Amino acid sequence: MQKLVLIRHGESVWNQENRFTGWEDVDLSDNGLQQAVAAGKLLAKHGYTFDVGFTSVLKRSIKTMHFVLEQLDSLWIPVNKSWRLNERFYGALQGLNKAETTEKYGEEQVHKWRRDPHEHPPAITEDDKRFPGHYLRYTDLTYRELPLTENLSETMDRALPFWHEHIVPAIRDNKKVIICAHGNSLRALVQYIENMSDEDVSKLDIPTATPWVYELDDRLNSIRHYYLK
């Protein structure tokens, strides 16, 4: 039996402001920083140690991992960063206030954009400042990998290769793994691990900076999962 720990990043400044964030590289709020420290202390209290970590390339995820590992006196372990663990790309919604967007487009439509695995938010164009192709961290991505919008199914499609090529080998090598990512990239991994239906995953909420432990069998099927308290 192997344990895998998932953590959604601590509250970001845009979480605090109730804005769609996506690939925008916003920082942790003061509360989010405190949440990350508290998550690390909770893991330490339960005796957790790790051999390797995985994060996105967005600072709210990277910093959460840093503060968690600092509490575990484990800043020395390797942490692998990949855009494939980024939050889903919310297209033209990125930066917009969620309540104001709901007033404009209606609750049903906004709910579909946020939770329907096959619903695309409005797309941006390549000349939009939010287009990832403008940023150095994404220079190695192919044209097809640079999103203009993205649904949850597409988030899963780009997260799963990283899962199979990097995370699974670490688990099979008996390494203790921690993943710090985002609501939707974690939702995509959970849907795969649990073989969840689209309907069930659309109802899944993952709280910020709360360690979620998976116990996996030899085939990496879920035995059980729970939040640490």
N, C-alpha and C positions, 0 to 999 in steps of 0.2 A: 504494500500500500504506500502510495506517495501522496504528499501534501503539496498543493499549489495555492499560493496566496495572491489574490487579485485586490488591487486598490484603485478606486477612482481618485483622481487628484483632489486636493483640497479646494475649497471654494475659491474661485477666481474673481477678479474685479468685475468681470462682465456677468458672472453668476450673480454677484451681489446686486448688479444693476438690472438684472433680469433681461439680458440681451443674448441673442443667438451668437455663439462664439465660433464654432467650427475650427478652421485652421488658423484663425487669427491668434497671434502669439501673445496673449494677454497674461499678466502676472497673477500670482496668488494675492488674494486680499489678506489683510492682517489676520482675519478670522481663519482663512484658509491655511495660512502658515501655522497657526496654533493647532488647527485640526491635524495637519501633517505630523507635528511634533507629538500630539496626543496619540495618533495611530502608532507611531514608533514606540512610544512608552507602553502601549497596550500589548504590542507584539513582544516587547522585552519582558513584560510581566508574565506572559504565558510561555516564555522560554524559547521563542522562535529565533532561529539563525538562518542565514541564507548564503548560498554559494555564488549565485548569479542573479542579476536583475535585468528587466527589460522595460523600456519606456518608449514613448513617442519622441518626436524631435521638438515638442512644444514645451516651453519653460514651466508651465504649471504642472506638467507631469514630471519633468526632470527635477524640479525643485522639491516636489512632494517626495519623490524617491530619496533625494539627498537628505531631507530632514528625518525621514523614517530611518534610513540607514545610520544617520548620526546618533540617534537614540539607541541603536543596537550596537554602537561602536564597530560598524561594519562598512565604513566609507571606502574601505580598500577593495571590496569585491568588485568584479567587472560588471558594468552596467551597459547593456547594448541598446542603442537608440535606433529607432526606425520610423520613417514616415508611415509605414504600414499600420502602426498602432495609433496614428493620429485620430482625433475625433472625426466624425463624418464631416464632409465639406458641405456646408449649408447654402452655398451659392449666394444669391442676392439677398438672402435673409441675414447673412452675417453682419453683425453690428446693430441690427434692428432690435428695438424693445419688444419683448414677446407679447405684453399686454396690448401695446399699440397695434402690433401686427394682427392680433386677434380681433380688435375693434374694426380694423380695415377689411380683413378678408373673411372673418367669421371663425367661430370656434371649431366647427367641423373641419374646415379646410386646413387650419393651422395644426389641428390634431393629426390629420393625415400626413402633412409635411413632416411632423416630428416623429410619428410612431408607425405609420404604414411602411413596412419593409420595401415596398415597391413604388412608393410615391416620391417623385423628385420635387424638391423646392425649386423656385424660379432660378434659372441659370444666370451666371454672369457672362461677360464677354472677355476675350483675351486682353483687351485694353483697360479692363477694370483694375484698379490698384490692388484689389483683393486676389487677383489671379496668382496662383502659386509660382507660375513660371517667372515671376519678377524677383524671386528670392533665392539667394545663394544656396540655402540648405536643400533646395529641390533641383539643383542643376543636373544631377545624375538621373532624374526621372525622364522617361520617354514622353513624347507628345501625348500618347494615349493614357499615360499614368497621371497626367496633370488634369485635375477635375475642374469642370465649370459648375457642376452641381453633383450631388451624390445621394443615393438612397441607402438604407441599411443593408440591403442585399449586396450592393456594390462595396460597401464598407467591409462586409464579410469576405467578399471575393479578394480584396487586397490584403486583408489581415491573415487569412488562413495560410497562404504560402509562407509567411513569416512564422506562424505557429508550427507548421510541419517541418520547415527547414532549420529553425533555430531553437524554438522553445521545446518541442517534443524531444529532440536529441539530448538536450540538457536534462530533462526529466528522466529519460531512459538511462542516462549516465548516473542516475541516483543523486543528482544535484538538487539542492533545495532552492526552489525558484520563486521569485516574487515579480509580479507584473504590475506596474503603475501606469495606467492609461486613462481612458476617457469613457464617459457614459455609453456612447454608441460603439466604440471599438471593443469595449468589454462586453457589451450586450451581444455583439456579433460572435465573440468567442464563446460566451455562455450558451448561445443558441446552438452552436456546433457541439460543444461538450455534452449538453443536455439533450440534444436532438429535439429542441423545442419547436413547436409550430409557430408560424408567423403571428397567429393570434395571441399566443402566450407571450412571445417575446415583445409584442407591442405593449403589453401591460407591465413589463418588467422595469422597475425603478431601482437604480443603484445609487445609494447615498454617497456623498463625498467623504473621502478619507476614512472609510470604514473597512478594515481588513475582512475580506471574504475568503474563507478557507474551503478549498475543494479537496476531498479525499478521493483518490483515483486508484482503480485496480491496475493490474499489469497491462491491460489493453488501453489504459487511460480513459476508461469509462467512469462516470461519476458513481461513487458509492454513496456519498452524502456531501452536503455543503452547509455552511453556517457562517454567520457573522460572529466575530469575536466580541465579547462583552467584558 
